[in-house]
Structure formats: structure tokens, C-alpha cells
Amino acid sequence: MSGFLDFESWNRSRHFYFFRGYDNPYFNLCADVDITALKRLSREATGPSISMALFYASLKAANAVEPFRYRIRDQRVWVHDVIHAGSTVMRRDESFGFGFGYFPFLEDFGEFSARGRQELDRVKDTTELEPHAGDDDLIHYSVIPWVQFTSFSHARRWNSDEAIPKLVFGKYFERDGRWCLPVSVEVHHALMDGLHVGRFFEHFQALLDEPGTFRAG
């Protein structure tokens, strides 16, 4: 159940106050994940969409690492029971740039994927930005399939308590017979450390390696 974190029992309460005082309290880690098993699975007749599979597995991994569900509210830490995905979406007419799609997390991959594809189709035909203003039970996603990046930085509002994690997927590539995907993760240092981002990557990779992750039902 969602609610405020108990500061008295939180072993990072001093870190929270320390890092909130920084002009730039965010840190970013970029790493490659191995999507060889997923890419092989996607070639099957009933295989998953790679993009939907990446959204699903990364969101499931983020929900499993509690600090990814932390948000700053009124100088306190709110813990969401579950977080969802908000992503930029390329419209059919590139002159309109990007829109924003909303992808609620669902445990069943088949249902998540079906609703996700519907949302992609809806946003591709809109002309408004449609951000979920005020919603912080999200992870902000971007997909940059044209670039095999090794670092990344985001537009940010400084001197704010905006603490929504930001994930970016880049262009996948082949290396030594394996398929890899660059992933950028940016988070608020008042809420978590590199240890927690490392745990996210471990969960994410384990889900990508397990074909059962993407079975419906």
C-alpha cells in the first residue's frame, strides 16, 4: 500500500538531506544489456515485440527495486505501491515531433503488450504533448533507436524535488555474436545509490534472459 516512508527506520535518511542540497542531485549510469535471447524469441511466429518486451521487463525490474518507487513530496519520501511507464512516442508525421504515451504496468505480459500497442497507435495520430502532468507514479522513458550511445544527459528543472527516474533505450548492436542494447538510467541521489541501480540492471538482465518472462497468461 502506498504511503510515506518511515524516516526513523530508513538507513539513508542522512543521505536524503545531504543530496537534496546539491544543485544537481541526479546521477546517470549507462550500461549495455544482452538481448540475444529476446531477439531470438521475437523472430518466432508468436514472439513478442522487442519494444513492448523492453518496456515490460524494465518496468517489472524497477518495481522490484523499492527505491525506484520513491518520490519526494513535501520534504518527505512517498513510496508508491506500483509504478508505470510514460514514454515519448514518434508520431506518424515527423513534423509533429514526439507525443507522450502512458503504459500502466500489468503483471500479464500479453495484456500489457496489447494495451501498449493500442496506446502507441493512439499517440501516433495525436498532435498534443499530453504529458501526465502532476503524476509521479511513473518512470519517464525515451527510445533513441538511431544511436548506440555510451552516455546520456536529460533536460532537467534545477532546484526542484522532481525525482522520477528516467530510462533511455538506444540502438541495439551485435558484439561477439551477441546482441546488446545501451540503456541509460538517471535517478535522484537523495533516494538511491549506485547499488540500487546495479540491482535494477541485475533484475532487468535476468528477465531478459528468461523466455517465460514474455509468455501471456
Secondary structure, 3 states (H helix, E strand, C coil): CCEECCHHHCCCHHHHHHHHCCCCCEEEEEEEEECHHHHHHHCCCCCCCHHHHHHHHHHHHHHHCHHHHEEEECCEEEECCCCEEEEEEECCCHHHCEEEEEECCCCCHHHHHHHHHHHHHHHHCCCCCCCCCCCCCEEEEEECCCCCCCCCCCCCCCCCCCCCCEEEECCCEEECCEEEEEEEEEEECCCCCHHHHHHHHHHHHHHHHCHHHHCCC
